[in-house]
Amino acid sequence: MASGITQAEYWNGEVGTRWARNQAVLDALFAPLTEALFERAELKPGAAVLDIGCGSGATTLEAARRIGVAGRVTGADISAPLLAAARTRVGGAAPVTFVEADVEQADLGRFNAALSRFGVMFFPDSPRAFANIRRMLRPGGQLTFLCWRTLPENLWVQVPREAVMPLLPEVPPPPAPDTPGPFRFADADALGALLKNAGFGTVSCAALDRDVVLGRGETDAEAAAAAAHVALNLGPTAHLVREAEPDLRARAEAAVTQALRGHAAAGVVRLRAACWLVQAG
Ligand SMILES: C[S@@+](CC[C@H](N)C(=O)[O-])C[C@H]1O[C@@H](n2cnc3c(N)ncnc32)[C@H](O)[C@@H]1O
């Protein structure tokens, strides 16, 4: 996804700005997954919580709502534009701090729980990062996070991707194994071993499948166009056309809209998202 540039450059550049601008769209897209994350995390009132790769802060604020004013939540991210968006969302009494920090190495204090919504797949050195997170958990503390299963299982990515691929002048090479990227932890056995080696004693990876809403409209055609816009500007299909000429972009938008039209009903495009809901303690 970000060949030749660092993750900090990637998330502080155009991608971070675009994610920050579309915070409401992304939060709506991930809503059914977020709910499952919090159900699993079972945050206790008064807890100290770390939100890893917190982005524009939706999960940080939800954690704060759940733990109450006696607790505290630290949202950590390497992206200045996303943290700036997050800070604008904090209400007066919320026990929330946002910090610009690389969770792979920063010591951010000690926590009763750590969580992440798709923010742990981008560490250059995952063993080091998970060992660092483990060190920041108090005895009995749990790390709970969402990551994606395989690309073909994630129809919300696969359907637009398949529509774009035939238009590209060349097929992009698959990502090298174990490099930062959204589908890096699709292999649950490998992920479990990684977490155990990082010092976690118990690890569970539960498959979580939910339909997510990629677009809405007055008509199915409008919903498909809205969904195509989301697919081609945010999420794992966007990089395929990020630097494309306007003509190719227009053709990609038309092809993706047509493909998504087949998944629209009653003015909503819904497609399957497939995650691992992981807990390690
Ligand atoms: C896919 S986004 C998810 C953002 C947010 N959790 C959400 O669900 O909207 C991944 C996030 O991880 C952050 N990130 C990547 N590497 C990081 C690191 N080493 N330390 C902290 N955050 C990191 C990125 O800046 C980005 O905000």
PDBQT file of the ligand as one rigid body, heavy atoms in Angstrom, charges set to zero:
ROOT
HETATM    1  C1  LIG A 301      -6.790   1.841   9.071  1.00  0.00    +0.000 C 
HETATM    2  S1  LIG A 301      -6.456   3.236  10.065  1.00  0.00    +0.000 S 
HETATM    3  C2  LIG A 301      -7.600   2.996  11.417  1.00  0.00    +0.000 C 
HETATM    4  C3  LIG A 301      -7.865   4.257  12.190  1.00  0.00    +0.000 C 
HETATM    5  C4  LIG A 301      -8.907   4.152  13.305  1.00  0.00    +0.000 C 
HETATM    6  N1  LIG A 301      -8.553   3.135  14.273  1.00  0.00    +0.000 N 
HETATM    7  C5  LIG A 301     -10.276   3.906  12.747  1.00  0.00    +0.000 C 
HETATM    8  O1  LIG A 301     -10.794   2.792  12.894  1.00  0.00    +0.000 OA
HETATM    9  O2  LIG A 301     -10.846   4.837  12.148  1.00  0.00    +0.000 OA
HETATM   10  C6  LIG A 301      -4.893   2.814  10.783  1.00  0.00    +0.000 C 
HETATM   11  C7  LIG A 301      -4.368   3.839  11.760  1.00  0.00    +0.000 C 
HETATM   12  O3  LIG A 301      -3.184   3.333  12.376  1.00  0.00    +0.000 OA
HETATM   13  C8  LIG A 301      -2.278   4.425  12.533  1.00  0.00    +0.000 C 
HETATM   14  N2  LIG A 301      -0.920   3.886  12.704  1.00  0.00    +0.000 N 
HETATM   15  C9  LIG A 301      -0.155   3.229  11.785  1.00  0.00    +0.000 A 
HETATM   16  N3  LIG A 301       1.031   2.896  12.328  1.00  0.00    +0.000 NA
HETATM   17  C10 LIG A 301       1.021   3.329  13.620  1.00  0.00    +0.000 A 
HETATM   18  C11 LIG A 301       1.977   3.284  14.702  1.00  0.00    +0.000 A 
HETATM   19  N4  LIG A 301       3.183   2.717  14.552  1.00  0.00    +0.000 N 
HETATM   20  N5  LIG A 301       1.623   3.836  15.881  1.00  0.00    +0.000 NA
HETATM   21  C12 LIG A 301       0.419   4.429  16.049  1.00  0.00    +0.000 A 
HETATM   22  N6  LIG A 301      -0.521   4.510  15.059  1.00  0.00    +0.000 NA
HETATM   23  C13 LIG A 301      -0.220   3.961  13.867  1.00  0.00    +0.000 A 
HETATM   24  C14 LIG A 301      -2.482   5.236  11.258  1.00  0.00    +0.000 C 
HETATM   25  O4  LIG A 301      -1.985   6.546  11.347  1.00  0.00    +0.000 OA
HETATM   26  C15 LIG A 301      -4.006   5.178  11.110  1.00  0.00    +0.000 C 
HETATM   27  O5  LIG A 301      -4.649   6.215  11.790  1.00  0.00    +0.000 OA
ENDROOT
TORSDOF 0
